[in-house]
């Protein structure tokens, strides 16, 4: 594709709508399976049976929680493995988005599983320890721990987690002009960054992406090689200006706090549900591992119900970041061009149905963002 000004590709948009529709259906299937799975553990008594079996082997609360969570989560992983394979490997290849080999995809799944077991197991053990030591107020303490965990993870992810999946290298002298522009942009936004790095997205996908990741001393600009190869320097500058807008508006710390508040409400609802379960289902308090499926079921349902509210808040933040990108660069047409190019390259549906945007989109529809960039440009 030429790096000249680009328009939305009608054929790609037809494919994007098909792809988005299939992904929504797969999401519904996964939600149904997840709810049915957790519900079945409670209805058929599998939860209590597993706990009783484990108690014949160990009396350690730590081991009991770890093994129960491993079995409960592992069985669900096996059940949904075909769905994960289809949605994560087959479908992206069918629509020409993925460039990943099956071996590489399996490798990523193993890496993700390892990280999930380590971090997820750590969090689950803390949650159940707090349930044991503070059965009436555990939901408050868990929310505080999760807040601290999110802050630490946001700080360390760029230097510990991301390199597990991607190779990051500083941009070389061939991209000196781009580096100077982006570092200058960060300076104008009064945002400290350690540097500009390229990462190898092309080993997995044809899609493009960029970001400003990390907090404090770990904050850095990262650009996918697919973005560098296909976008103009002006377009990349506007994309990064959008990301800088989030930092200027304090969207990351405020977002973490907002997410923590939403989580706190969900944890309180779970506290009430576990109290009910203790009476109605015969659990021995909230820390009873046999009640883990109920905890997962309630938090999952709450997350689904609260998702539209969180997405509405996110779309508001994204609109502010769009406005900032155009204001600080003065390049509305270039930003509109970048958004159209992203729609084409990432096979993103530019004009989704209103209900889809309302319920599922964390960003405004691309068609609205493009129209905004073009309308602002006419008044500048």
KOLBA-947222 format. One record per residue (C-alpha): residue number from 1; y negated, z negated, x. Coordinates in steps of 0.02 Angstrom, whole numbers. Example, Ala and Ser with C-alpha at 12.3 -4.5 7.8 and 13.67 -1.06 7.14 Angstrom:
% KOLBA-947222
R   nr      c2      c3      c1
R    1     225    -390     615
R    2      53    -357     684
***
This chain:
% KOLBA-947222
R   nr      c2      c3      c1
R    1       0       0       0
R    2    -170      46      64
R    3    -292     -92     103
R    4    -424      -3       0
R    5    -482     -81    -162
R    6    -329    -100    -273
R    7    -299     -96    -460
R    8    -165    -178    -565
R    9      -7     -73    -560
R   10      48     -41    -742
R   11     229     -14    -692
R   12     232    -176    -593
R   13     157    -268    -741
R   14     298    -207    -853
R   15     422    -274    -726
R   16     322    -435    -709
R   17     331    -468    -897
R   18     518    -438    -897
R   19     542    -550    -746
R   20     436    -689    -820
R   21     528    -679    -987
R   22     698    -695    -902
R   23     639    -841    -797
R   24     576    -932    -952
R   25     744    -909   -1036
R   26     833    -974    -883
R   27     717   -1124    -882
R   28     762   -1162   -1062
R   29     947   -1149   -1022
R   30     927   -1266    -875
R   31     829   -1392    -980
R   32     962   -1387   -1115
R   33    1103   -1411    -990
R   34    1011   -1554    -905
R   35     979   -1646   -1067
R   36    1155   -1617   -1131
R   37    1229   -1673    -965
R   38    1135   -1839    -959
R   39    1165   -1870   -1144
R   40    1352   -1839   -1123
R   41    1365   -1973    -989
R   42    1301   -2100   -1113
R   43    1393   -2041   -1269
R   44    1565   -2019   -1190
R   45    1556   -2177   -1086
R   46    1569   -2089    -918
R   47    1426   -2193    -851
R   48    1508   -2360    -884
R   49    1678   -2296    -826
R   50    1608   -2240    -659
R   51    1518   -2405    -634
R   52    1676   -2504    -673
R   53    1776   -2398    -551
R   54    1648   -2423    -413
R   55    1645   -2611    -441
R   56    1830   -2618    -396
R   57    1785   -2549    -225
R   58    1617   -2628    -183
R   59    1500   -2765    -242
R   60    1354   -2703    -139
R   61    1208   -2651    -250
R   62    1147   -2527    -119
R   63    1315   -2439    -107
R   64    1339   -2445    -295
R   65    1172   -2358    -328
R   66    1198   -2231    -188
R   67    1374   -2179    -241
R   68    1333   -2175    -426
R   69    1180   -2066    -396
R   70    1281   -1953    -281
R   71    1419   -1926    -410
R   72    1298   -1909    -556
R   73    1185   -1787    -465
R   74    1325   -1696    -375
R   75    1420   -1653    -534
R   76    1261   -1584    -612
R   77    1229   -1481    -455
R   78    1402   -1403    -465
R   79    1383   -1365    -651
R   80    1216   -1278    -626
R   81    1261   -1191    -463
R   82    1296   -1023    -547
R   83    1128   -1034    -636
R   84    1040   -1077    -472
R   85    1125    -931    -385
R   86    1074    -809    -521
R   87     894    -868    -538
R   88     864    -899    -352
R   89     957    -753    -273
R   90    1020    -619    -392
R   91     866    -603    -502
R   92     734    -595    -362
R   93     838    -461    -275
R   94     855    -362    -437
R   95     665    -355    -452
R   96     636    -321    -267
R   97     549    -485    -228
R   98     677    -564    -113
R   99     721    -501      61
R  100     839    -645      99
R  101    1022    -624     143
R  102    1152    -725      50
R  103    1191    -821     210
R  104    1006    -867     231
R  105     992    -917      48
R  106    1143   -1031      62
R  107    1068   -1105     220
R  108     906   -1144     128
R  109    1003   -1224     -15
R  110    1097   -1335     108
R  111     934   -1385     194
R  112     852   -1423      28
R  113    1003   -1523     -28
R  114    1001   -1624     132
R  115     816   -1664     114
R  116     841   -1705     -70
R  117     984   -1824     -34
R  118     886   -1912     103
R  119     718   -1928      15
R  120     788   -1942    -161
R  121     915   -2072    -108
R  122     779   -2173     -23
R  123     669   -2170    -180
R  124     814   -2212    -297
R  125     864   -2362    -191
R  126     684   -2426    -194
R  127     672   -2402    -383
R  128     831   -2500    -416
R  129     783   -2635    -291
R  130     619   -2659    -385
R  131     714   -2660    -550
R  132     823   -2802    -484
R  133     682   -2906    -411
R  134     550   -2875    -548
R  135     643   -2831    -710
R  136     485   -2849    -817
R  137     357   -2765    -705
R  138     462   -2644    -601
R  139     378   -2492    -681
R  140     209   -2544    -608
R  141     278   -2570    -433
R  142     376   -2408    -438
R  143     218   -2312    -484
R  144     128   -2390    -335
R  145     271   -2348    -217
R  146     276   -2168    -280
R  147      88   -2153    -254
R  148     104   -2210     -73
R  149     255   -2097     -49
R  150     159   -1944    -112
R  151      13   -1979       5
R  152     129   -1998     155
R  153     227   -1842     107
R  154      68   -1739      87
R  155      16   -1792     261
R  156     183   -1765     349
R  157     255   -1615     255
R  158     162   -1482     361
R  159     232   -1551     523
R  160     403   -1614     468
R  161     466   -1528     310
R  162     387   -1354     310
R  163     451   -1308     485
R  164     629   -1338     424
R  165     613   -1180     318
R  166     479   -1078     406
R  167     422   -1041     582
R  168     236   -1077     608
R  169     139   -1002     751
R  170     -49   -1001     786
R  171    -132    -834     750
R  172    -149    -731     909
R  173    -296    -637     984
R  174    -258    -485     877
R  175    -320    -586     730
R  176    -466    -670     818
R  177    -594    -608     691
R  178    -491    -678     547
R  179    -471    -845     635
R  180    -657    -856     671
R  181    -699    -816     490
R  182    -579    -944     418
R  183    -626   -1082     539
R  184    -809   -1045     504
R  185    -774   -1053     319
R  186    -691   -1223     339
R  187    -839   -1285     440
R  188    -961   -1230     304
R  189    -853   -1323     178
R  190    -858   -1477     293
R  191    -669   -1480     298
R  192    -581   -1518     461
R  193    -430   -1409     501
R  194    -321   -1408     657
R  195    -307   -1219     661
R  196    -245   -1061     576
R  197     -58   -1029     575
R  198      52    -884     521
R  199     222    -915     443
R  200     366    -795     416
R  201     371    -768     228
R  202     439    -592     252
R  203     610    -662     302
R  204     630    -721     122
R  205     514    -625       9
R  206     393    -481     -13
R  207     271    -598    -101
R  208     113    -660     -16
R  209      40    -834      -7
R  210     -80    -944      89
R  211    -134   -1123      86
R  212    -231   -1268     158
R  213     -99   -1401     183
R  214     -93   -1577     251
R  215    -213   -1722     253
R  216    -326   -1784     392
R  217    -259   -1738     564
R  218    -117   -1632     493
R  219    -229   -1520     387
R  220    -210   -1337     434
R  221    -232   -1162     364
R  222     -67   -1069     340
R  223     -53    -883     301
R  224     106    -791     256
R  225     137    -639     367
R  226     151    -538     206
R  227     -27    -587     165
R  228     -93    -542     337
R  229      -5    -373     336
R  230     -57    -317     161
R  231    -228    -396     126
R  232    -398    -356     198
R  233    -491    -486     300
R  234    -619    -506     161
R  235    -482    -534      32
R  236    -396    -665     141
R  237    -563    -752     165
R  238    -588    -768     -22
R  239    -410    -830     -50
R  240    -437    -969      79
R  241    -608   -1008       5
R  242    -517   -1046    -157
R  243    -403   -1168     -66
R  244    -552   -1247      19
R  245    -629   -1271    -153
R  246    -489   -1392    -194
R  247    -531   -1496     -42
R  248    -718   -1491     -74
R  249    -689   -1551    -252
R  250    -566   -1685    -193
R  251    -432   -1607    -302
R  252    -288   -1665    -193
R  253    -324   -1854    -192
R  254    -386   -1850    -372
R  255    -233   -1748    -420
R  256    -117   -1874    -339
R  257    -202   -2014    -434
R  258    -193   -1918    -599
R  259     -10   -1879    -569
R  260      21   -2062    -530
R  261     -61   -2114    -693
R  262      47   -1992    -791
R  263     200   -2057    -698
R  264     151   -2237    -735
R  265     150   -2199    -922
R  266     320   -2115    -907
R  267     391   -2263    -812
R  268     327   -2383    -945
R  269     413   -2278   -1079
R  270     571   -2285    -973
R  271     552   -2474    -962
R  272     550   -2482   -1152
R  273     698   -2362   -1163
R  274     801   -2464   -1040
R  275     759   -2623   -1135
R  276     823   -2538   -1292
R  277     977   -2478   -1198
R  278    1015   -2654   -1142
R  279    1028   -2707   -1323
R  280    1099   -2551   -1406
R  281    1214   -2485   -1270
R  282    1265   -2646   -1186
R  283    1183   -2620   -1016
R  284    1155   -2770    -904
R  285     967   -2747    -888
R  286     863   -2604    -816
R  287     947   -2614    -644
R  288    1119   -2577    -717
R  289    1171   -2413    -633
R  290    1265   -2364    -790
R  291    1092   -2341    -871
R  292    1040   -2211    -740
R  293    1076   -2062    -856
R  294     963   -2142    -988
R  295     825   -2164    -859
R  296     842   -1983    -804
R  297     847   -1921    -984
R  298     690   -2015   -1035
R  299     590   -1966    -880
R  300     645   -1785    -898
R  301     595   -1778   -1082
R  302     429   -1862   -1043
R  303     396   -1738    -902
R  304     427   -1593   -1020
R  305     314   -1664   -1155
R  306     173   -1710   -1034
R  307     182   -1544    -940
R  308      56   -1451   -1050
R  309     -73   -1589   -1022
R  310     -48   -1585    -835
R  311     -58   -1395    -835
R  312    -221   -1399    -934
R  313    -296   -1516    -805
R  314    -232   -1404    -665
R  315    -307   -1247    -744
R  316    -476   -1333    -751
R  317    -464   -1373    -565
R  318    -413   -1194    -526
R  319    -562   -1124    -620
R  320    -679   -1234    -518
R  321    -595   -1175    -357
R  322    -617    -994    -410
R  323    -802   -1023    -440
R  324    -818   -1106    -270
R  325    -730    -962    -181
R  326    -852    -836    -251
R  327   -1003    -947    -221
R  328    -967    -989     -39
R  329    -916    -812      12
R  330   -1025    -708    -104
R  331    -877    -588    -117
R  332    -831    -579    -301
R  333    -766    -399    -295
R  334    -657    -441    -145
R  335    -588    -594    -233
R  336    -549    -491    -388
R  337    -462    -364    -276
R  338    -362    -502    -192
R  339    -304    -568    -361
R  340    -251    -394    -417
R  341    -157    -370    -255
R  342     -71    -538    -278
R  343     -18    -486    -453
R  344      57    -324    -387
R  345     139    -396    -233
R  346     205    -558    -309
R  347     261    -475    -471
R  348     151    -598    -567
R  349     116    -572    -752
R  350     -71    -545    -762
R  351     -91    -563    -950
R  352      40    -684   -1022
R  353      48    -729   -1205
R  354     -75    -869   -1249
R  355      61    -996   -1290
R  356     145    -963   -1122
R  357     -17    -995   -1028
R  358     -54   -1149   -1133
R  359     115   -1232   -1107
R  360     179   -1169    -940
R  361      39   -1107    -828
R  362     -42   -1219    -698
R  363    -168   -1079    -662
R  364    -273    -977    -783
R  365    -199    -807    -821
R  366    -234    -685    -679
R  367    -320    -566    -800
R  368    -447    -703    -843
R  369    -474    -747    -660
R  370    -502    -565    -615
R  371    -622    -541    -761
R  372    -718    -697    -708
R  373    -734    -638    -527
R  374    -797    -468    -586
R  375    -920    -542    -711
R  376    -994    -662    -583
R  377   -1010    -519    -459
R  378   -1119    -422    -581
R  379   -1244    -566    -591
R  380   -1254    -599    -404
***
